[in-house]
């Protein structure tokens, strides 16, 4: 009886092979459906803009820490920088509601936050453009610290937009794709560090990080122009209304 029970659980090699094939095809089909849903949803551009913000080294990253150590920054000062970044990041949750009281619109609040994020990061890139590899590390540190307010504010606004403008049936699938794109952006930032591994090349990484933030801001602005000027509807495959957004 025990051998028959174990054999039933294990099964034959052909049955297991067919099971894995069907499982692989099913997972691939499900993944393709998720990507198609993501690319055709009205929130696609806003989500892509959000994901581009993670293609950066101007955060609490290993490469940023390594550069500060190469610059012979004392350890206690690096710790103070990280503590200040965390403190300024917590301010974003208070700044976003204040801006929303004035704009009365989540999309406009996010638009202000994402452009201020780029504005506060731009001095680091400007220092690189004017001084080359001998850029000011002080400008870079101050830019990173000040920009975290607007990054956390935009993260908060984007989360609320995704919850409000994505129907419940599709929310989990779209968020899975967004997490995957964020992981791709993070991996791409690590690949950049591999290609530009010398400390003297960190200026190039700063320009790439600022450019990705600028591209995300432009895409988010384009999304606001497309979907925030008036109402739009989300329908299912048979044409029934699933979600109505006034804009």
Buried (B, 14 or more C-beta within 10 A) or exposed (E): EEEEEEEEEEEEEEEEEEEEEEEEEEEEEEBEEBBEBBEEBBBBBBBBBBBBBBBBBBBEBEBBBBBBEEEEBEEEEBEEBBEBBEEBBEBBEEBBEEBBEEEEBBBBBBBBBBBBBBBBBBBBBBBBBEEEEEBBBEBBBBBBBBBBBBBBBBBBBBEBBBEEBBEEEBEEBBBBBBEBBBEEBBEBBEEBBEEBEEBEBBBBBBEBBBBBBBBBBBBBBEBBEBBBEEEBEBEEEEEEEEBEBEE
